[in-house]
Amino acid sequence: MTSREPADPTGPAVPAEPAGSTVLSLRLDRELFERLRKHAAKRGTSVQDYVIRTLVRDDFDERFQTAVEETDRFYGRT
């Protein structure tokens, strides 16, 4: 893995990002992380890859839009 120099020379090197990507850092409680780890292990992948694949599934946009519409109806915004 290649690295770029950190902004602070005393700090750790930061892994280079693939072109067109952005880093998202999440803080998860232990229980959720363990559930994700188990799901990832069943599929033979890392937690990071499992989460990414889950987020980019074909039906994500449709499910997200439905949730937004339901939330809007719940709060009377529609």
C-alpha positions in Angstrom: 0.0 0.0 0.0 1.4 3.4 -0.9 1.2 6.3 1.5 1.4 10.1 1.2 3.3 12.2 3.7 1.3 13.4 6.7 0.7 17.1 7.2 2.4 16.8 10.6 5.8 15.1 10.0 5.7 13.6 13.5 2.3 11.9 12.8 1.7 8.6 11.1 1.6 8.3 7.3 -1.9 8.5 5.8 -2.7 5.8 3.3 -3.2 7.1 -0.2 -6.8 7.3 -1.4 -7.9 5.8 -4.7 -8.8 8.5 -7.2 -12.4 9.7 -6.7 -12.8 8.3 -3.2 -13.4 10.0 0.1 -12.7 8.7 3.6 -15.6 8.2 6.0 -14.8 7.4 9.6 -17.5 5.8 11.8 -17.7 5.2 15.5 -19.7 2.1 16.2 -20.8 0.5 19.4 -19.2 -2.9 20.1 -22.5 -4.8 19.6 -23.1 -3.3 16.2 -19.5 -3.9 15.1 -19.7 -7.5 16.2 -22.9 -8.0 14.2 -21.2 -6.5 11.1 -18.1 -8.6 11.7 -20.2 -11.8 11.8 -22.0 -10.9 8.6 -18.8 -10.0 6.9 -17.1 -13.3 8.1 -20.0 -15.3 6.6 -19.3 -13.7 3.3 -15.5 -14.1 3.6 -14.8 -10.3 3.5 -13.7 -7.5 5.8 -16.1 -5.4 7.8 -15.1 -2.4 5.7 -15.8 -4.2 2.4 -19.1 -5.6 3.8 -20.3 -2.1 4.8 -19.3 -0.6 1.5 -21.0 -3.3 -0.5 -24.1 -3.0 1.6 -24.2 0.8 1.0 -23.8 0.5 -2.8 -26.3 -2.2 -3.5 -28.6 -1.5 -6.4 -31.7 -1.0 -4.2 -30.0 1.5 -1.9 -31.3 4.6 -3.8 -34.8 3.2 -3.9 -34.9 2.3 -0.2 -33.4 5.6 0.8 -35.9 7.6 -1.2 -38.8 5.5 0.3 -37.5 6.2 3.8 -37.3 9.9 3.1 -40.8 10.0 1.8 -42.1 8.1 4.8 -40.3 10.4 7.1 -41.7 13.4 5.3 -45.2 12.0 5.7 -44.6 11.2 9.3 -43.6 14.8 10.0 -46.4 16.2 7.8 -44.0 17.7 5.3 -45.8 16.4 2.2 
